[in-house]
Amino acid sequence: MKASRAICMVCDMFVSQKTHFKARFKSKTYYFCCDECKHAFTSNPYRYTIS
């Protein structure tokens, strides 16, 4: 079975949901391609989640 894919909220790359780079915000899990993108998101999650 293929791993589910998600999109890195910072750089819009496809990532596996098995990645080690993830964070929870407002009861939702977000996945990232690298530690730098995860850090950017956790520093200011509203920047990446408000439409």
N, CA, C and O of each residue as an XYZ file, in Angstrom:
204
protein
N       0.835     -1.180      0.000
C       0.000      0.000      0.000
C       0.882      1.247      0.000
O       1.869      1.316      0.732
N       0.521      2.223     -0.820
C       1.276      3.464     -0.881
C       0.985      4.323      0.344
O      -0.134      4.346      0.857
N       2.012      5.025      0.798
C       1.807      5.976      1.892
C       1.008      7.158      1.376
O       1.174      7.580      0.232
N       0.159      7.676      2.206
C      -0.605      8.861      1.816
C       0.328     10.044      1.641
O       1.371     10.136      2.288
N      -0.062     10.936      0.763
C       0.769     12.114      0.508
C       0.070     13.349      1.031
O      -1.157     13.419      1.111
N       0.875     14.297      1.377
C       0.387     15.593      1.830
C       1.211     16.655      1.121
O       2.163     16.337      0.408
N       0.849     17.897      1.315
C       1.599     18.997      0.716
C       2.225     19.825      1.827
O       1.552     20.215      2.781
N       3.508     20.086      1.695
C       4.211     20.952      2.638
C       3.561     22.331      2.568
O       3.492     22.929      1.495
N       3.089     22.835      3.695
C       2.380     24.116      3.738
C       3.284     25.309      3.430
O       2.797     26.391      3.101
N       4.587     25.115      3.534
C       5.513     26.229      3.343
C       5.962     26.343      1.889
O       5.950     27.434      1.320
N       6.360     25.216      1.283
C       6.921     25.295     -0.074
C       6.110     24.545     -1.125
O       6.529     24.468     -2.280
N       4.965     23.993     -0.753
C       4.041     23.314     -1.679
C       4.588     22.056     -2.338
O       4.124     21.672     -3.412
N       5.561     21.412     -1.717
C       6.068     20.130     -2.230
C       5.196     18.995     -1.708
O       4.639     19.081     -0.613
N       5.080     17.921     -2.507
C       4.428     16.721     -2.010
C       5.360     16.021     -1.032
O       6.558     15.897     -1.286
N       4.805     15.563      0.090
C       5.577     14.829      1.095
C       4.765     13.630      1.562
O       3.536     13.624      1.481
N       5.457     12.635      2.044
C       4.798     11.470      2.616
C       4.298     11.796      4.013
O       4.948     12.537      4.750
N       3.153     11.251      4.377
C       2.659     11.455      5.734
C       3.482     10.670      6.750
O       3.258     10.794      7.954
N       4.420      9.875      6.284
C       5.333      9.165      7.176
C       6.548     10.010      7.544
O       7.421      9.547      8.278
N       6.615     11.239      7.046
C       7.748     12.108      7.322
C       7.896     12.355      8.823
O       6.923     12.295      9.573
N       9.115     12.631      9.240
C       9.377     12.971     10.635
C       9.073     14.437     10.904
O       9.005     14.860     12.058
N       8.891     15.210      9.845
C       8.663     16.643      9.972
C       7.162     16.925      9.948
O       6.563     17.045      8.879
N       6.570     17.028     11.119
C       5.144     17.317     11.217
C       4.873     18.132     12.468
O       5.661     18.136     13.414
N       3.743     18.820     12.449
C       3.351     19.642     13.587
C       1.828     19.661     13.668
O       1.134     19.525     12.660
N       1.330     19.833     14.881
C      -0.113     19.947     15.103
C      -0.455     21.414     15.333
O       0.256     22.135     16.033
N      -1.559     21.837     14.727
C      -2.048     23.187     14.922
C      -3.563     23.161     14.806
O      -4.103     22.710     13.796
N      -4.244     23.639     15.825
C      -5.712     23.655     15.849
C      -6.292     22.278     15.516
O      -7.179     22.157     14.671
N      -5.787     21.259     16.178
C      -6.280     19.874     16.056
C      -6.064     19.252     14.687
O      -6.712     18.257     14.362
N      -5.176     19.806     13.879
C      -4.868     19.239     12.566
C      -3.366     19.004     12.465
O      -2.572     19.789     12.983
N      -2.983     17.925     11.798
C      -1.571     17.624     11.595
C      -1.133     18.166     10.240
O      -1.797     17.949      9.226
N      -0.014     18.868     10.238
C       0.582     19.409      9.020
C       1.919     18.721      8.791
O       2.649     18.448      9.744
N       2.243     18.441      7.536
C       3.445     17.701      7.164
C       4.377     18.604      6.369
O       3.928     19.468      5.614
N       5.690     18.395      6.546
C       6.681     19.269      5.920
C       7.782     18.456      5.264
O       8.031     17.307      5.631
N       8.441     19.072      4.283
C       9.500     18.386      3.546
C      10.831     18.408      4.295
O      11.687     17.555      4.059
N      11.011     19.373      5.194
C      12.283     19.482      5.908
C      12.084     20.244      7.220
O      11.029     20.832      7.461
N      13.105     20.220      8.048
C      13.043     20.886      9.343
C      12.893     22.404      9.201
O      12.227     23.039     10.019
N      13.499     22.978      8.185
C      13.398     24.428      7.983
C      11.950     24.847      7.713
O      11.481     25.854      8.244
N      11.247     24.069      6.887
C       9.848     24.384      6.607
C       8.987     24.189      7.857
O       8.089     24.989      8.121
N       9.251     23.147      8.614
C       8.521     22.929      9.860
C       8.741     24.101     10.809
O       7.792     24.581     11.428
N       9.971     24.563     10.929
C      10.280     25.688     11.810
C       9.582     26.965     11.333
O       9.048     27.719     12.147
N       9.585     27.206     10.045
C       8.907     28.391      9.501
C       7.419     28.355      9.848
O       6.840     29.372     10.230
N       6.808     27.188      9.713
C       5.392     27.035     10.022
C       5.124     27.230     11.513
O       4.222     27.980     11.886
N       5.892     26.570     12.360
C       5.630     26.652     13.800
C       5.942     28.036     14.357
O       5.405     28.410     15.400
N       6.790     28.797     13.693
C       7.090     30.161     14.128
C       5.901     31.099     13.889
O       5.694     32.054     14.638
N       5.122     30.816     12.838
C       3.984     31.667     12.507
C       2.951     30.859     11.713
O       2.818     31.063     10.506
N       2.217     29.943     12.364
C       1.286     29.076     11.628
C       0.148     29.828     10.945
O      -0.364     29.362      9.927
N      -0.255     30.959     11.469
C      -1.347     31.705     10.847
C      -0.981     32.190      9.444
O      -1.850     32.335      8.585
N       0.289     32.435      9.223
C       0.741     32.873      7.896
C       0.421     31.824      6.822
O       0.153     32.168      5.671
N       0.452     30.553      7.206
C       0.286     29.463      6.239
C      -1.109     28.829      6.267
O      -1.431     28.015      5.402
N      -1.934     29.191      7.243
C      -3.234     28.523      7.351
C      -4.419     29.425      7.061
O      -5.520     28.922      6.838
N      -4.239     30.727      7.054
C      -5.353     31.633      6.757
C      -5.446     31.817      5.248
O      -4.463     32.143      4.583
N      -6.626     31.604      4.733
C      -6.845     31.709      3.278
C      -6.831     33.137      2.813
O      -7.000     33.401      1.623
